[in-house]
């Protein structure tokens, strides 16, 4: 069981790092002029649409990703046998990271397309919210109410 746990943590850490890599890579692509900047700069209607979309995604997806995982953890995952609980924990962790990734990339794109700092602010909030989702062994053990001694038995 210890081997499966280490594998799960390694996968979750890689997926978490991928979110950060994608965000930094997208910013680098825009900064190096590989992707176009300012597509909607000066178009008041599109700027408004992009900013509102960015804000709504951030406002909806950050609490949803954090709260949805917590609700599923307390209501569903804790009642499952350990093997099924680990699978469910992985699935919900991936969903949480995916929601934050979508919000981060969409807000970052809104920033570069409109050149308005609203998208940058939303990206910053999403990236900061992702710090509440850093995977690790201690976190997994505490969220699943496990101890190191129960895994070795």
C-alpha positions in Angstrom: 0.0 0.0 0.0 2.9 2.3 0.7 4.1 1.9 -2.9 0.7 2.9 -4.2 0.6 5.9 -2.0 4.0 7.1 -3.1 3.0 6.6 -6.8 -0.3 8.6 -6.2 1.6 11.5 -4.5 4.2 11.5 -7.3 1.4 11.7 -10.0 -0.5 14.5 -8.1 2.7 16.5 -7.7 3.5 16.2 -11.4 -0.1 17.3 -12.3 0.2 20.2 -9.9 3.6 21.2 -11.4 2.0 21.0 -14.9 -0.5 23.7 -13.9 2.3 26.0 -13.0 4.4 25.1 -16.1 1.4 25.8 -18.4 0.7 29.1 -16.8 4.4 30.2 -17.0 4.7 28.8 -20.5 1.6 30.7 -21.7 3.0 33.9 -20.3 6.4 33.3 -21.9 4.7 32.6 -25.3 2.9 35.9 -25.0 6.0 37.8 -23.8 8.1 36.4 -26.6 5.5 37.5 -29.2 4.9 34.0 -30.3 1.2 34.5 -29.4 -0.4 37.8 -30.4 -0.9 40.4 -27.7 -3.5 43.2 -27.7 -6.0 41.5 -30.0 -8.9 43.3 -28.4 -7.2 46.4 -27.0 -9.2 49.4 -27.9 -12.4 47.5 -28.6 -14.4 48.5 -25.5 -17.1 45.8 -26.0 -14.6 42.9 -26.3 -12.5 44.2 -23.5 -15.6 44.3 -21.3 -16.6 40.8 -22.3 -13.1 39.4 -21.7 -12.8 41.1 -18.3 -16.2 40.0 -17.1 -15.5 36.4 -18.3 -12.2 36.4 -16.5 -13.7 37.7 -13.3 -16.7 35.3 -13.4 -14.4 32.3 -14.0 -12.2 33.3 -11.1 -15.1 34.0 -8.8 -16.8 30.7 -9.6 -14.0 28.3 -10.1 -11.7 29.1 -7.2 -14.4 28.5 -4.5 -15.9 25.6 -6.5 -12.5 23.8 -6.8 -11.7 24.3 -3.1 -15.1 23.6 -1.6 -16.2 20.8 -4.0 -13.1 18.8 -3.1 -13.7 19.3 0.6 -17.4 18.2 0.3 -16.5 15.1 -1.7 -13.8 14.3 0.8 -16.0 14.5 3.9 -19.1 12.9 2.4 -17.9 10.4 -0.1 -14.2 9.5 0.0 -13.9 8.9 3.7 -16.5 6.2 3.6 -14.8 4.2 0.9 -12.3 1.3 1.4 -8.7 2.5 1.1 -8.0 1.4 -2.4 -11.2 3.0 -3.8 -10.6 6.1 -1.6 -7.2 6.7 -3.2 -8.7 6.4 -6.7 -11.4 8.9 -5.8 -9.0 11.2 -4.0 -6.9 11.3 -7.2 -9.9 12.0 -9.4 -11.1 14.8 -7.3 -7.6 16.3 -7.0 -7.3 16.2 -10.7 -10.6 18.0 -11.1 -9.6 20.6 -8.6 -6.3 21.3 -10.4 -8.1 21.3 -13.8 -10.6 23.9 -12.6 -7.8 26.2 -11.4 -5.8 25.7 -14.6 -8.7 26.7 -16.7 -9.3 29.9 -14.6 -5.6 30.7 -14.7 -5.0 30.2 -18.4 -8.3 32.0 -19.4 -7.5 35.0 -17.2 -4.0 35.2 -18.4 -5.1 35.1 -22.0 -7.7 37.8 -21.2 -4.9 40.0 -19.8 -2.8 39.7 -22.9 -5.7 40.1 -25.3 -7.0 43.2 -23.7 -3.8 44.5 -22.1 -5.9 45.4 -19.0 -4.6 44.3 -15.6 -8.0 42.7 -14.5 -7.0 39.4 -16.2 -3.6 39.6 -14.5 -5.2 40.1 -11.1 -7.5 37.1 -11.7 -4.6 35.0 -12.7 -2.7 36.0 -9.6 -5.7 35.0 -7.4 -6.0 31.7 -9.1 -2.3 30.9 -8.7 -2.4 31.9 -5.0 -5.5 29.7 -4.5 -3.5 26.8 -6.0 -1.1 27.1 -3.1 -4.0 25.7 -1.0 -3.9 22.5 -3.1 -0.2 21.5 -2.9 -0.2 17.7 -2.8 1.9 15.8 -0.3 2.0 12.7 1.9 1.2 14.5 5.1 -1.8 16.2 3.5 -3.1 13.0 1.9 -2.8 11.1 5.2 -4.6 13.8 7.2 -7.4 14.3 4.6 -8.0 10.5 4.5 -7.6 10.2 8.2 -4.8 7.7 7.9 -1.6 7.2 9.8 1.8 5.9 8.8 1.5 2.9 11.1 -1.9 1.9 9.5 -0.3 1.8 6.0 2.6 -0.4 7.0 0.4 -3.1 8.5 
